[in-house]
Amino acid sequence: MASKWFQVQHVASDYTFPPEDRPGQFPFPLCETIPVIDLENGSRNDIIHQVLEASKRYGFFQVINHGVSEDVINDTFSIFDEFFELPTEDKKCAPNRNGWFYMGSTDYAKDGVHLWRDSIKHSCYPLEECMQNWPQQPTRYREVVAAYLKRIENLSRRILGVIGEGLGLEEGYLEEISQVQLLVGNYYPACPDPSLTLGLLKHCDPSLITILLQQDVCGLQVLNDGKWMLVSSIPNAFVVNIGNQLQIISNGKLKSAEHRAVTNPERSRKSIAIFINPSPNCIVEPAKVLVDEFNPPLYEPSSLWSSNQGYTRNQPKLIKYVINHGVSKGLMEETMNIYKEFFGMEAEYKASFFSNDINKSCRIYSSTLDYDNEEVHYWRDNFTHRCYPVQEHIQSWPNKPLRYREVIGEYCVELRKFLLTILNLIGEGLGVEEGYFEDKLTKTQLLSVNHHIPCPDPSLTLGMPEHCDPNLISMLHQCHVPGLQVFKDNQWLNVDPLPDSFLVITGLQLKVISNGMFTSPIHRVMTHSKEARTTIGMFLIPSNDILIEPAKAKAKAKAKAEAKGNGNSHPIYRPFTYKEFFTTFTQNKCNADLALQCFNNLNINTHEQHN
């Protein structure tokens, strides 16, 4: 029989982490101060106090006398012992990630280094539906794990009830939004040198809470006061840790602590983690009872969503939505429903609109307009048409669904009013004359709808590439499924949908007109494994022959901006037409920096000096 990957005398180089990521010398220090809370001993007020203090101080605590019998615990561990002993080919029978999948140590690598673990992961909600896709071996896997999860659900509701009461939330607040969504079973074999490798990288959990069952071998480490400390292993106890979503709901009162897993030189270790998450469509935000004038919200509203690249932790404060915008909720919902119906229509009808011709006023295309020359395609279909003036273009629009022209016509008119209001406010802030942005600067109005069907593996593809919008200003109307990411401070940040709101994105032309005061964010779109995502974009675009240049602000406004350090005395960009810019933009493969460099006055002056 062939030896297993961990049956070695030395840790191979592809399991050896860089010195700065290594856990230090074995034996690792043990933290003996993380509370162990007896759920049956003491008054409810005492238990609430202990749980809240542990959640604030450590983000971790253990519970005993929790109502899950020793027989259930032993039976569950026995099933996972059997599963990890199966031949590898029997453990890799996952057809897709909607069911379950097994990950061997070589299936994951960070910078070329593998983790010292094998794992199984599967969905748990709704239980009766998900369990039909769980492993069929061992034969009792589904029966035993389902029974275990039912008990964990009861325990999770009990713990969340205690936390909610301690925070002063409405009764049932946390229990009502929670779901037992995910199980991860980990196997960490004995390692010849634990100082060189890791079983699991440092991270915070994206959940409300996580409930962990570990065998009698220590391996879980918590970062506390800048030091990595082992959590003691207590027979039949559960380790509970606070996740990112509960940190948000508590407005930062509770702590989602970083943790990781280390290995042991003599004994293997197994653990079973159950992630208790908010329901997918739940908007997570600081609880209103915890927010007042002295305790402002620390986090923007967001929703939890999963892909193979992880979960959104919270929404960056730099992202602002527009609400109370004057477009009725009914019109927004009807418009979104029209497009969901449109993309669900028979292929023969939609085929009449398929075109990669940028000059066609109404078109559907897949991926991008350069589909035939792309090395890699993007996971989307797009439907685009012109919409200003409406009466000039409406006859080229689809006549199905039946109310398409009526509903979308009204939507386009209302959105134009909304965007011009935003531009007028921007113009006032820049100190330009009234009406500066109307007419030629916004002569073209384009509606662009993206539809991303569920993707079996979101870690492998993108819904849209990273880019900046080349136009003046854009408006995004998102459905409830997240996917938009913005690049800020060298990291991709998730921008979650907010009901009944619009997201406004400044384009590259506004960056030029503001002489660099405004930025045009780099953004991209991720896919989702379970739900289709539909978004409606509205773009205001200058006419091709209009001259784009830094605006000549009113003298008073200009002086005020410069005094604050918000303005430049000299124009950064030379004048150009929108047609000239867009040609340069496409020639540079939609790279905003390269395109703008061609119109940068500094580049022109440098070129003249060299000649």
C-alpha positions as CSV (number, residue, x, y, z in Angstrom):
1,M,0.0,0.0,0.0
2,A,1.3,3.4,-0.9
3,S,2.3,5.6,2.0
4,K,0.2,8.7,2.8
5,W,1.4,12.2,2.3
6,F,2.0,12.8,6.0
7,Q,3.9,9.5,6.6
8,V,7.3,11.2,6.4
9,Q,10.4,11.8,8.6
10,H,10.8,15.4,7.7
11,V,8.6,18.3,6.7
12,A,9.1,18.9,2.9
13,S,9.8,22.3,1.6
14,D,6.4,22.7,0.1
15,Y,4.9,22.4,3.6
16,T,7.5,24.7,5.2
17,F,6.2,28.2,5.8
18,P,8.4,31.4,5.7
19,P,9.9,32.2,9.1
20,E,7.5,35.1,9.7
21,D,4.5,32.8,9.4
22,R,5.8,29.8,11.4
23,P,4.2,29.1,14.8
24,G,7.4,29.0,16.9
25,Q,8.9,26.1,18.8
26,F,6.9,23.2,20.1
27,P,5.5,22.9,22.8
28,F,3.3,25.9,22.2
29,P,2.1,28.1,25.2
30,L,-1.3,27.3,26.6
31,C,-3.9,30.0,27.4
32,E,-5.6,29.0,30.7
33,T,-7.7,32.1,31.1
34,I,-10.2,31.6,28.3
35,P,-13.4,31.0,30.3
36,V,-15.1,27.6,30.5
37,I,-18.8,28.4,31.1
38,D,-21.2,25.8,32.6
39,L,-24.6,26.4,31.0
40,E,-26.4,24.6,33.8
41,N,-24.6,26.0,36.8
42,G,-25.5,29.5,38.1
43,S,-28.2,32.0,37.4
44,R,-29.1,33.2,33.9
45,N,-27.7,36.6,34.7
46,D,-24.4,35.0,35.8
47,I,-24.2,33.0,32.5
48,I,-25.0,36.1,30.4
49,H,-22.3,38.1,32.2
50,Q,-19.7,35.3,31.7
51,V,-20.5,34.9,28.0
52,L,-20.5,38.7,27.3
53,E,-17.2,39.3,29.2
54,A,-15.5,36.4,27.3
55,S,-16.8,37.6,24.0
56,K,-15.5,41.1,24.6
57,R,-12.1,40.1,26.1
58,Y,-11.2,37.0,24.0
59,G,-13.8,36.5,21.3
60,F,-13.7,32.8,22.5
61,F,-15.1,30.7,25.3
62,Q,-15.9,27.1,26.0
63,V,-19.2,25.6,27.2
64,I,-19.9,22.5,29.2
65,N,-23.3,20.9,30.3
66,H,-24.5,22.1,27.0
67,G,-27.2,19.5,26.3
68,V,-25.3,17.5,23.6
69,S,-24.8,14.0,25.0
70,E,-21.5,12.2,25.1
71,D,-22.9,9.4,23.0
72,V,-23.8,11.8,20.2
73,I,-20.3,13.4,20.4
74,N,-18.5,10.0,20.3
75,D,-20.7,8.7,17.5
76,T,-19.9,11.8,15.4
77,F,-16.2,11.6,15.9
78,S,-16.3,7.9,15.0
79,I,-17.9,8.8,11.7
80,F,-15.3,11.3,10.8
81,D,-12.5,8.9,11.9
82,E,-14.0,6.4,9.3
83,F,-14.3,9.1,6.7
84,F,-10.7,10.2,6.8
85,E,-9.5,6.6,6.7
86,L,-11.3,6.0,3.4
87,P,-9.2,5.7,0.2
88,T,-8.6,9.1,-1.4
89,E,-10.6,8.3,-4.5
90,D,-13.6,7.6,-2.3
91,K,-13.2,11.0,-0.5
92,K,-13.0,13.0,-3.7
93,C,-16.4,12.2,-5.1
94,A,-17.8,15.7,-5.0
95,P,-19.5,16.6,-8.2
96,N,-19.9,20.3,-7.3
97,R,-19.7,22.6,-4.3
98,N,-23.4,22.8,-3.8
99,G,-23.0,19.3,-2.3
100,W,-19.8,18.5,-0.5
101,F,-16.1,18.4,-1.3
102,Y,-13.0,16.9,0.2
103,M,-9.8,18.8,0.2
104,G,-6.5,17.0,0.6
105,S,-3.4,18.8,1.8
106,T,-2.0,19.3,-1.8
107,D,-5.3,20.8,-3.0
108,Y,-4.5,24.1,-1.3
109,A,-1.4,26.2,-1.3
110,K,-0.5,29.7,-0.1
111,D,2.4,31.1,-2.1
112,G,3.3,27.5,-3.0
113,V,3.1,26.1,0.6
114,H,0.5,23.5,1.6
115,L,-1.4,23.2,4.9
116,W,-0.8,20.2,7.1
117,R,-4.4,19.0,7.0
118,D,-7.2,17.2,5.1
119,S,-10.7,18.5,5.3
120,I,-14.3,17.9,4.3
121,K,-16.8,20.7,3.8
122,H,-20.5,20.7,3.1
123,S,-23.6,22.8,3.4
124,C,-26.1,22.1,6.1
125,Y,-29.1,24.3,5.4
126,P,-31.8,23.4,4.7
127,L,-30.8,20.1,6.4
128,E,-33.2,17.7,4.7
129,E,-32.3,19.0,1.3
130,C,-28.5,19.3,1.8
131,M,-28.0,15.9,3.4
132,Q,-29.1,14.2,0.1
133,N,-25.8,15.4,-1.3
134,W,-23.5,14.4,1.6
135,P,-21.1,11.5,1.4
136,Q,-22.6,8.0,1.1
137,Q,-19.5,6.6,2.8
138,P,-19.3,5.8,5.7
139,T,-22.8,4.3,5.4
140,R,-24.1,6.0,8.5
141,Y,-22.6,9.4,7.7
142,R,-25.8,11.2,6.8
143,E,-27.8,9.7,9.7
144,V,-25.2,10.5,12.4
145,V,-24.2,14.0,11.1
146,A,-27.8,15.1,10.7
147,A,-28.6,14.0,14.3
148,Y,-25.5,15.9,15.5
149,L,-26.4,19.1,13.6
150,K,-29.9,19.1,15.1
151,R,-28.4,19.3,18.5
152,I,-25.9,21.9,17.5
153,E,-28.8,24.0,16.2
154,N,-30.5,23.9,19.6
155,L,-27.2,24.8,21.3
156,S,-26.6,27.7,18.9
157,R,-30.0,29.2,19.5
158,R,-29.4,28.9,23.2
159,I,-26.0,30.7,23.0
160,L,-27.3,33.4,20.7
161,G,-30.3,34.0,23.0
162,V,-27.8,34.5,25.9
163,I,-25.7,36.9,23.8
164,G,-28.8,38.8,22.5
165,E,-30.2,39.3,25.9
166,G,-26.8,40.5,27.2
167,L,-26.6,43.1,24.4
168,G,-30.1,44.3,25.1
169,L,-31.5,43.1,21.8
170,E,-35.1,42.3,21.1
171,E,-36.0,38.7,22.2
172,G,-35.2,36.3,19.4
173,Y,-33.3,38.9,17.3
174,L,-30.2,36.7,16.7
175,E,-32.0,33.4,16.6
176,E,-34.4,34.5,13.9
177,I,-31.7,35.5,11.4
178,S,-29.4,32.5,12.1
179,Q,-28.9,29.3,10.1
180,V,-26.7,26.3,10.7
181,Q,-25.2,26.7,7.2
182,L,-21.8,25.0,7.0
183,L,-19.8,22.1,8.4
184,V,-16.0,21.7,8.1
185,G,-14.3,18.6,9.4
186,N,-10.6,18.9,9.8
187,Y,-7.9,16.2,10.1
188,Y,-4.4,17.3,11.2
189,P,-2.0,14.3,11.1
190,A,1.0,14.1,13.5
191,C,3.8,16.2,12.1
192,P,7.5,15.5,12.4
193,D,8.3,19.2,13.0
194,P,5.3,21.5,14.1
195,S,7.5,24.5,14.2
196,L,7.8,24.6,10.4
197,T,4.2,24.3,9.2
198,L,0.5,25.1,10.0
199,G,-2.7,23.2,9.9
200,L,-4.8,26.3,9.2
201,L,-3.8,29.9,8.4
202,K,-4.7,32.8,10.7
203,H,-8.1,34.2,10.0
204,C,-11.3,35.5,11.5
205,D,-14.6,33.6,11.0
206,P,-17.2,35.2,8.7
207,S,-20.0,33.8,10.8
208,L,-22.3,35.0,13.6
209,I,-20.7,32.3,15.8
210,T,-18.7,29.2,15.2
211,I,-19.2,26.1,17.4
212,L,-16.1,23.8,17.4
213,L,-15.8,20.3,18.7
214,Q,-12.1,19.2,19.1
215,Q,-10.5,16.0,20.2
216,D,-8.3,15.8,23.3
217,V,-5.3,17.2,21.5
218,C,-4.6,20.9,21.6
219,G,-4.1,22.6,18.2
220,L,-6.4,25.7,18.1
221,Q,-4.5,28.9,18.7
222,V,-6.0,32.3,19.5
223,L,-4.2,35.7,19.1
224,N,-4.6,37.5,22.3
225,D,-2.7,40.6,23.4
226,G,-0.3,40.0,20.4
227,K,0.5,36.5,21.4
228,W,-0.6,33.1,19.9
229,M,-2.0,30.9,22.7
230,L,-3.4,27.4,22.6
231,V,-7.0,26.8,23.6
232,S,-7.1,24.0,26.1
233,S,-8.8,20.8,25.0
234,I,-11.6,19.8,27.5
235,P,-13.4,16.5,26.9
236,N,-16.9,16.9,25.5
237,A,-16.7,20.7,25.7
238,F,-17.5,23.0,22.7
239,V,-15.4,26.0,21.8
240,V,-17.5,29.0,20.7
241,N,-16.0,32.0,18.9
242,I,-17.5,35.2,17.8
243,G,-17.6,35.8,14.1
244,N,-17.4,39.0,12.0
245,Q,-21.1,39.3,11.6
246,L,-21.8,39.4,15.3
247,Q,-19.0,41.9,15.7
248,I,-20.9,44.1,13.3
249,I,-24.3,43.6,14.9
250,S,-22.8,44.4,18.3
251,N,-21.2,47.6,16.8
252,G,-17.8,46.4,17.9
253,K,-18.7,45.5,21.4
254,L,-17.9,41.8,20.8
255,K,-14.6,40.7,19.3
256,S,-14.1,38.5,16.3
257,A,-10.6,37.2,17.1
258,E,-7.9,35.9,14.8
259,H,-7.1,32.2,15.2
260,R,-5.2,29.4,13.5
261,A,-4.4,25.7,13.8
262,V,-1.0,24.2,14.7
263,T,0.1,20.6,14.6
264,N,1.4,18.0,17.1
265,P,4.5,15.8,16.7
266,E,3.1,12.7,18.3
267,R,-0.7,12.7,17.9
268,S,-3.2,13.5,15.1
269,R,-6.1,15.8,15.8
270,K,-9.6,16.1,14.4
271,S,-12.0,19.0,14.8
272,I,-15.6,19.7,13.6
273,A,-16.5,23.3,13.0
274,I,-20.1,24.4,12.5
275,F,-20.7,27.9,11.2
276,I,-23.8,29.6,12.3
277,N,-24.4,32.4,9.8
278,P,-27.1,35.0,9.0
279,S,-29.5,34.0,6.3
280,P,-28.1,34.9,2.8
281,N,-30.5,37.8,2.2
282,C,-30.3,39.2,5.7
283,I,-28.8,42.8,5.9
284,V,-26.3,42.8,8.7
285,E,-25.8,46.1,10.4
286,P,-25.2,47.4,14.0
287,A,-28.3,46.8,16.0
288,K,-30.3,50.0,16.4
289,V,-30.5,49.7,20.2
290,L,-26.7,49.8,20.3
291,V,-26.4,53.0,18.2
292,D,-27.0,56.6,19.3
293,E,-25.4,60.0,19.1
294,F,-22.6,58.9,21.4
295,N,-22.1,55.5,19.7
296,P,-22.3,56.0,16.0
297,P,-22.4,52.9,13.7
298,L,-19.0,51.6,13.0
299,Y,-20.0,49.5,10.0
300,E,-22.1,50.0,6.9
301,P,-25.0,47.6,6.2
302,S,-23.9,44.5,4.5
303,S,-24.9,40.9,3.7
304,L,-23.0,37.7,4.2
305,W,-22.2,35.9,1.0
306,S,-19.9,33.0,0.3
307,S,-17.7,32.0,-2.6
308,N,-14.6,30.0,-2.8
309,Q,-12.7,33.1,-2.2
310,G,-14.2,33.7,1.1
311,Y,-16.8,35.9,2.7
312,T,-17.4,39.6,3.0
313,R,-16.4,40.8,6.4
314,N,-17.9,44.3,6.4
315,Q,-18.4,47.1,4.0
316,P,-15.9,49.9,3.8
317,K,-17.0,53.2,5.1
318,L,-15.8,54.9,1.9
319,I,-18.8,53.4,0.0
320,K,-21.9,55.5,0.1
321,Y,-25.3,54.8,-1.3
322,V,-28.0,57.2,-2.4
323,I,-31.4,56.8,-0.7
324,N,-34.5,59.0,-0.9
325,H,-33.6,59.6,-4.5
326,G,-37.1,60.2,-5.9
327,V,-37.3,56.9,-7.9
328,S,-40.2,54.9,-6.5
329,K,-39.6,51.5,-4.9
330,G,-42.4,50.1,-7.1
331,L,-40.6,51.2,-10.3
332,M,-37.3,49.9,-9.1
333,E,-38.8,46.4,-8.3
334,E,-40.7,46.3,-11.6
335,T,-37.6,47.2,-13.6
336,M,-35.6,44.5,-11.9
337,N,-38.3,41.9,-12.4
338,I,-38.5,42.9,-16.1
339,Y,-34.9,42.1,-16.6
340,K,-35.0,38.8,-14.7
341,E,-37.9,37.8,-16.9
342,F,-36.1,39.0,-20.0
343,F,-32.9,36.9,-19.3
344,G,-35.2,33.9,-18.6
345,M,-36.9,34.1,-22.0
346,E,-36.4,31.6,-24.8
347,A,-33.0,31.7,-26.5
348,E,-34.5,32.1,-29.9
349,Y,-36.1,35.5,-29.0
350,K,-32.9,36.8,-27.4
351,A,-30.8,35.7,-30.3
352,S,-32.2,38.5,-32.5
353,F,-30.4,41.0,-30.3
354,F,-27.0,39.2,-30.2
355,S,-24.2,41.4,-31.6
356,N,-20.7,42.4,-30.8
357,D,-21.1,45.6,-32.9
358,I,-20.6,48.6,-30.5
359,N,-22.5,50.9,-32.9
360,K,-25.7,48.8,-32.7
361,S,-28.1,50.7,-30.4
362,C,-29.7,47.6,-28.8
363,R,-27.6,44.4,-28.3
364,I,-26.9,41.4,-26.2
365,Y,-23.4,39.9,-25.9
366,S,-21.5,37.5,-23.7
367,S,-18.4,38.3,-21.7
368,T,-17.2,41.4,-23.6
369,L,-17.5,43.0,-27.0
370,D,-14.2,41.4,-27.9
371,Y,-15.4,37.9,-27.3
372,D,-13.8,36.3,-30.4
373,N,-10.3,37.6,-29.4
374,E,-10.4,37.0,-25.7
375,E,-8.1,34.5,-24.1
376,V,-10.4,34.1,-21.2
377,H,-14.2,34.8,-21.2
378,Y,-16.1,36.4,-18.3
379,W,-19.1,34.8,-16.6
380,R,-21.9,37.2,-17.8
381,D,-24.4,38.1,-20.4
382,N,-24.9,41.8,-21.1
383,F,-27.9,43.6,-22.6
384,T,-27.3,47.2,-23.6
385,H,-29.3,49.9,-25.4
386,R,-29.4,53.7,-25.8
387,C,-32.2,55.5,-24.0
388,Y,-31.9,59.3,-24.5
389,P,-34.1,60.7,-25.8
390,V,-36.4,57.8,-25.0
391,Q,-38.8,58.5,-28.0
392,E,-35.9,58.3,-30.4
393,H,-34.8,54.8,-29.3
394,I,-37.8,53.1,-27.9
395,Q,-38.8,51.4,-31.1
396,S,-35.5,49.4,-31.2
397,W,-36.1,48.1,-27.7
398,P,-37.5,44.6,-27.0
399,N,-41.3,44.2,-27.1
400,K,-41.1,41.3,-24.7
401,P,-41.8,41.1,-21.8
402,L,-45.0,42.8,-22.6
403,R,-44.5,46.0,-20.5
404,Y,-40.8,46.3,-21.3
405,R,-41.0,49.6,-23.2
406,E,-43.5,51.2,-20.9
407,V,-41.6,50.3,-17.7
408,I,-38.1,50.8,-18.9
409,G,-39.0,54.1,-20.6
410,E,-40.3,55.5,-17.3
411,Y,-37.2,54.1,-15.5
412,C,-34.8,55.8,-17.9
413,V,-36.5,59.2,-17.6
414,E,-36.4,59.0,-13.8
415,L,-32.8,57.9,-13.7
416,R,-31.7,60.7,-15.9
417,K,-33.4,63.2,-13.6
418,F,-31.6,61.6,-10.7
419,L,-28.2,61.6,-12.3
420,L,-28.5,65.2,-13.4
421,T,-29.4,66.1,-9.8
422,I,-26.2,64.4,-8.6
423,L,-24.1,66.2,-11.3
424,N,-25.6,69.6,-10.5
425,L,-24.6,69.1,-6.9
426,I,-21.1,68.1,-8.0
427,G,-20.9,71.1,-10.3
428,E,-21.9,73.4,-7.4
429,G,-19.1,71.8,-5.3
430,L,-16.6,72.4,-8.1
431,G,-17.7,76.0,-8.5
432,V,-18.6,75.6,-12.2
433,E,-21.5,77.5,-13.8
434,E,-25.0,76.2,-13.4
435,G,-26.0,73.6,-16.0
436,Y,-22.4,72.8,-16.9
437,F,-23.0,69.1,-17.2
438,E,-26.2,69.2,-19.1
439,D,-26.6,68.8,-22.9
440,K,-23.4,67.8,-24.7
441,L,-21.6,66.4,-21.6
442,T,-24.5,64.0,-21.0
443,K,-26.0,63.7,-24.5
444,T,-25.6,59.9,-24.6
445,Q,-27.4,57.8,-22.0
446,L,-26.8,54.1,-22.0
447,L,-28.6,51.4,-20.1
448,S,-26.5,48.3,-19.5
449,V,-27.8,45.2,-17.7
450,N,-25.5,42.4,-16.6
451,H,-26.8,38.9,-15.8
452,H,-24.5,36.4,-14.1
453,I,-26.0,32.8,-13.8
454,P,-24.8,30.7,-10.9
455,C,-21.2,29.5,-11.3
456,P,-20.1,26.1,-10.1
457,D,-16.7,27.4,-9.0
458,P,-16.5,31.2,-8.3
459,S,-12.8,30.9,-7.4
460,L,-11.9,30.3,-11.0
461,T,-13.6,33.1,-12.9
462,L,-14.9,36.7,-12.8
463,G,-18.2,38.2,-13.8
464,M,-16.4,41.3,-15.1
465,P,-12.7,42.3,-15.2
466,E,-11.2,45.0,-13.1
467,H,-11.8,48.4,-14.8
468,C,-12.6,52.1,-14.4
469,D,-15.7,53.5,-16.1
470,P,-14.6,55.7,-19.0
471,N,-17.7,57.8,-19.0
472,L,-18.8,60.8,-16.9
473,I,-20.9,59.2,-14.2
474,S,-22.6,55.8,-13.7
475,M,-25.5,54.5,-11.5
476,L,-25.8,50.9,-10.4
477,H,-29.0,49.3,-9.3
478,Q,-28.2,45.9,-7.7
479,C,-30.4,42.9,-6.9
480,H,-30.0,41.2,-3.5
481,V,-27.1,39.0,-4.6
482,P,-23.7,40.6,-3.9
483,G,-20.7,40.5,-6.3
484,L,-19.3,44.0,-6.8
485,Q,-15.8,44.7,-5.4
486,V,-13.8,47.9,-5.3
487,F,-10.0,48.1,-5.1
488,K,-8.9,50.3,-2.3
489,D,-5.7,50.5,-0.2
490,N,-4.2,47.5,-2.1
491,Q,-7.1,45.2,-1.4
492,W,-10.4,44.2,-2.9
493,L,-13.4,45.3,-0.8
494,N,-16.9,43.9,-1.2
495,V,-19.7,46.3,-1.9
496,D,-22.9,44.7,-0.7
497,P,-26.4,45.6,-2.0
498,L,-28.6,48.0,0.0
499,P,-32.3,47.7,-0.7
500,D,-34.0,50.5,-2.5
501,S,-30.8,52.4,-3.1
502,F,-28.5,53.4,-5.9
503,L,-24.7,53.3,-6.0
504,V,-23.2,56.2,-7.9
505,I,-19.7,55.7,-9.5
506,T,-17.7,58.6,-10.9
507,G,-16.1,58.0,-14.3
508,L,-12.8,59.0,-15.8
509,Q,-14.3,62.1,-17.5
510,L,-15.3,63.5,-14.1
511,K,-11.8,62.9,-12.8
512,V,-10.5,65.0,-15.7
513,I,-13.1,67.8,-15.4
514,S,-12.4,68.0,-11.6
515,N,-8.7,68.2,-12.4
516,G,-7.9,65.2,-10.3
517,M,-10.1,66.1,-7.3
518,F,-12.3,63.1,-7.9
519,T,-11.2,59.6,-8.5
520,S,-12.7,56.9,-10.6
521,P,-12.6,53.6,-8.6
522,I,-11.2,50.4,-10.0
523,H,-13.9,47.7,-9.6
524,R,-14.8,44.2,-10.8
525,V,-17.5,41.6,-10.4
526,M,-17.4,38.2,-8.7
527,T,-19.8,35.3,-9.4
528,H,-22.0,33.4,-7.0
529,S,-22.3,29.6,-6.7
530,K,-26.0,29.4,-5.9
531,E,-27.9,32.4,-7.1
532,A,-28.1,34.4,-10.4
533,R,-27.1,38.1,-10.1
534,T,-28.7,40.8,-12.1
535,T,-27.6,44.5,-12.1
536,I,-28.8,47.5,-14.0
537,G,-26.3,50.2,-14.9
538,M,-27.1,53.7,-16.3
539,F,-24.3,55.6,-17.9
540,L,-24.1,59.3,-18.8
541,I,-21.6,59.8,-21.6
542,P,-20.3,62.9,-23.4
543,S,-21.0,63.3,-27.1
544,N,-18.0,62.2,-29.3
545,D,-17.1,65.7,-30.4
546,I,-17.4,67.5,-27.0
547,L,-14.1,68.9,-25.6
548,I,-13.2,67.4,-22.2
549,E,-10.8,69.4,-20.1
550,P,-10.4,70.5,-16.4
551,A,-13.3,72.9,-15.6
552,K,-12.6,76.6,-15.2
553,A,-14.1,77.0,-11.7
554,K,-15.5,80.3,-10.5
555,A,-12.7,82.4,-9.0
556,K,-14.1,82.3,-5.5
557,A,-14.8,78.6,-5.5
558,K,-11.3,77.9,-7.0
559,A,-9.6,80.0,-4.3
560,K,-11.5,78.2,-1.6
561,A,-10.6,74.8,-2.9
562,E,-6.9,75.6,-3.2
563,A,-6.9,77.0,0.3
564,K,-8.1,73.7,1.5
565,G,-5.6,71.8,-0.6
566,N,-8.3,70.4,-2.8
567,G,-7.4,72.1,-6.0
568,N,-4.6,72.5,-8.5
569,S,-3.4,75.9,-9.9
570,H,-2.6,74.3,-13.2
571,P,-4.6,71.9,-15.3
572,I,-3.3,68.3,-15.0
573,Y,-4.9,67.2,-18.3
574,R,-4.9,68.8,-21.8
575,P,-8.2,69.2,-23.7
576,F,-9.4,66.2,-25.8
577,T,-12.6,64.9,-27.4
578,Y,-14.4,62.0,-25.9
579,K,-14.0,60.1,-29.1
580,E,-10.2,60.7,-28.9
581,F,-10.1,59.5,-25.3
582,F,-12.3,56.4,-25.9
583,T,-10.1,55.3,-28.8
584,T,-7.0,55.6,-26.6
585,F,-8.8,53.8,-23.8
586,T,-9.6,50.8,-25.9
587,Q,-6.2,50.7,-27.6
588,N,-4.7,50.5,-24.1
589,K,-7.0,47.5,-23.3
590,C,-9.2,49.7,-21.0
591,N,-6.2,50.5,-18.7
592,A,-7.3,53.9,-17.2
593,D,-3.8,54.9,-16.1
594,L,-2.2,54.3,-19.5
595,A,-5.1,56.1,-21.2
596,L,-5.0,59.2,-19.0
597,Q,-1.2,59.4,-19.3
598,C,-1.6,60.2,-23.0
599,F,-3.5,63.4,-22.0
600,N,-1.4,64.4,-19.0
601,N,0.1,67.8,-19.3
602,L,3.2,66.7,-17.4
603,N,3.9,64.1,-20.1
604,I,3.5,66.7,-22.8
605,N,5.9,69.1,-21.1
606,T,8.5,66.5,-20.5
607,H,8.3,65.4,-24.2
608,E,8.7,68.9,-25.4
609,Q,11.8,69.5,-23.1
610,H,13.4,66.3,-24.5
611,N,12.9,67.5,-28.0
